[in-house]
């Protein structure tokens, strides 16, 4: 018996291909040989990567927090991709060509994309500026291990830790991501001190006046 394996087709939308198996059994006890053809199709659930939405917007401010409004058609598409229209929605994209990861949130009746200083340098001082933005749903895990030195600093300052533990998950992530992305140990130590003071209400951090 021998098997001939022949690729059959490649799909266009899904990654899809089929294979054709031709099995030939030799004659046995005077019975003619039997030919059996089997088609097997493999389909992956992978979908083509959709392009990001692009738009321009003017930076506005609410309280002390800079933000932009996302155009409604784009917002509705993000809701559809996220499968929800309430609660924080993880997004990714770029601002003036610089990549960012952020959470889209609804506050005071409106959905806003907050622009912190990690996303755009000196964003609180750039109110009224027109910026280029791309945005899409961020499906990647948001889990980031906090720097060990930040964990130790929280352990040594129970008041700051108590505030940190009560923050929304998105706010804790914002702080941890900022610290984790710093390139040098000196910069990280300097900013950990700022983060602790921020949690204690003594200093601004990540573009915010208060936790």
N, C-alpha and C positions, 0 to 999 in steps of 0.2 A: 504494500500500500504506500502511496506517496501523496503529498499535499502540495498544491500549487497555490501560493498566496499572492493575490494581485490587488494593489490599491485601486479603489474604484472612483471616489469623488472627494472633492473638498467643498464644504459649504461656504457661504458668503457671510451670513450674519453671525451665527454661532461658529465656534471652531468645531468643525464637524468633518469626519471622514468615514468612509466605509471600507471594509475589506471583503474581498470575494475569495472564498475557499473552495477549491475544486478537489474533491477527494475521489480517488480512483481505486476501487478494490479489484484485485485480480480475480480471474475465474476460479471457482472452488467446486470440485466434484461435478464438473460438467456444466455448471451454471455460468451463464455469461457474466462478464465483469459488470459492476454497478458504478455509475457515476453519480455522485451526490454534490450538488452545488449549495453552498451556504453563504448568505450575505450577512455580515455583522456591521452595524453602524454604531460609531462612537460619537457621542455629542457632549461637549463640555458646556458647563453653565456660564463660561466666561463670555461676557458681552464686550463689544467694542468700546473703547474708552471715549466718552463723550467730551467735547471741548468745553472749556470753562466759559462762563458768562463774563463779558467785559462791559464796563460802563465807567463813566466819569461822574464824580460827585463833589460837592463842596463840603468841606469839614465844618460841622456845627458843634455846639457844645450844650450839654445839659448838666447843670451843677458845675462840677469841675472836670467832667469827662467828655473828651472830643468823640464825635461819632459821625457817621454818614447814614443816610437812608438808602436802602437797597430798592431799586425799581420794582414795582409790584409784579410784573410778569416774571422777573427773575426770582422774586421771593416765592411766588406760587410754584415755580419749578423746583426750588429747593425743598419746599414742603412735600411735594410729590416724591422726590428722591429720598427724603428722610423718612417718609411714611408717617409724618405727624406735622401738626401746625401749632404745637404748644410745647413749652419747656425749652431748655437750651438745645440749639442745633449746631453740632460741630461743623465747621467750614474750614476751607483752605483757599489759598489764592496768592495774589501778589498785589502790592501797592507801589506804584511807580516802578514796577519791575522787580521789587524785592519780595521774596516769598514770606508768607505768614501763615500761621494757624490760629484760629480764633473761634469763639462761640457766639453765634447769633442769638440774641436774647430780646424778649419783649419787656418793655418797661414803660409805665405810664401810658399804656394804650398803644404804643408804637413799637415795631421791630426796628432795632438799631444795630449797626455794625460799629462797635466801639473801636477807636483807633488809639491804642496805647503807644508809649514811647518805644517799646520793643518793635512795634510794627512800622512806626514812622518817627524818626528822630524829632524831638521837641514838638510833638503833635499838639500839646496844649497851647503852644505859641503860634500855631499855624491855622487858627480859625479863619474861615473864609477862603482858604486856598482850594483850588480845584485839583483833584488828584485822579490818577488812573487806577482802576481797581479791576481785578479779576476775582471770581468767586465760584466755588463749587462745594458740594458736600465732601466732608472729610471722613472717609470710612476707616481710616487707620486707627489703631489703638491710641488712646490718649494717656496711657499709663507711662509716667516718667518717674524714675527713682530720684528722690531728692538727694542733693549732695550730702555726704556724711557730715560735713562741717556745719551744715544748716540744721540737721537733726540734732547735733550736739548743742548748738546754740539755743534751740528750742527747749532742750532738756534742762539747760542751765537757767532758762528764764521762763518760769511757769506761767507768768502773766501773759507773755507773748504767745506761748503755746496754747493757752486757753482760748485766746482770740483766734488763732490760726485754726484750731479744731472746730470752731463754730462757723467758719467762713463757708460759703457755697463751694461745691467741688470745683466749679469753673474758676473761682477766684484763687483757690489753693493751687490749682494747676498753673494758673497764670504766673504766680510767684515762683513756683518750683521750676517751671520751664525757663523763666528768665534767668534764674541762678544757674541752672544746668547748662545753658547755652553759652555762658561766659567762657572765654578761651583761656584766661590765665587764672592761676590760684590767687594771685594778689587782687585781681578784679573781683573774684568770687568772694573773698573774705571781706573786702570793702563793701560789697553790696549785701552781704549777709547782715552786716551791722546796720545798714540802711533798712533792710527788711524787718529786723527786730524792732527798730525804732518806729517803723511804719505801723507795725502791729500794736505798738504801745501808744499810737496816736501822736508821735513826736516828730515825724518826718514824712515827706512825700516819697512814694515809691511806685514804679511802673505807671507813672502818669496819674496817680491817684493821691488825693489828700488824706483819705481815711480808708481803712479796710472795708 
